[in-house]
Amino acid sequence: TRWMQTGNILAPMITHGIYSAVVLGHGLWKIQDHRRRLRQRVQEIRRSSDEL
């Protein structure tokens, strides 16, 4: 029964840890994606200003 109690404490912690890692990873990925799009947009603006 002692192992069951430890498992009951650990399981939510592990679940929370995985969830936090996924959320954090997704957030970082979105930031990277946003920066990449921003850079592409800046390059497009520079190209159009060169044509003018």
Secondary structure, 3 states (H helix, E strand, C coil): CHHHHHHHHHHHHHHHHHHHHHHHHHHHHHHHHHHHHHHHHHHHHHHHHHHC
